[in-house]
Amino acid sequence: MAGNTTKDKRSSAHDSSVLDTARVEKERDVTARALAQVRVVEGLDEKDAQRARQFLDMAQRYYADSGHFLTLGDHIRAFGAAYYAHAWLDAGVIAGILAGDDPALFMIEKQSI
């Protein structure tokens, strides 16, 4: 149907050609470097230490999901999952429960939440 563009829009929303493998791998590399460097802040009370571990766990899970989606050729979801992983790390750093010293990898400046 010439007038029906809903199907066309829905199909293009998951078009993996929008992001190529190299771009996804670049984002995954940045996130992998951040995961390797981030650490739980020392001296936290048990509740905050548990939150920090949960943030790390979520980041690691999203990073693993990103790799899974990449092997399926789903660049959109692979890219998104890598971004979500990094967002968990940045959120932990901003909240003061995770530490990462490289301003190229983390949002270093603490902000009030």
Sequence and secondary structure as in RCSB ss.txt:
>XXXX:A:sequence
MAGNTTKDKRSSAHDSSVLDTARVEKERDVTARALAQVRVVEGLDEKDAQRARQFLDMAQRYYADSGHFLTLGDH
IRAFGAAYYAHAWLDAGVIAGILAGDDPALFMIEKQSI
>XXXX:A:secstr
 TT  HHHHHHHHT GGGS HHHHHHHHHHHHHHHHH EE TT  HHHHHHHHHHHHHHHHHHHHHHHHHHTT H
HHHHHHHHHHHHHHHHHHHHTSEE   TTTS  S    
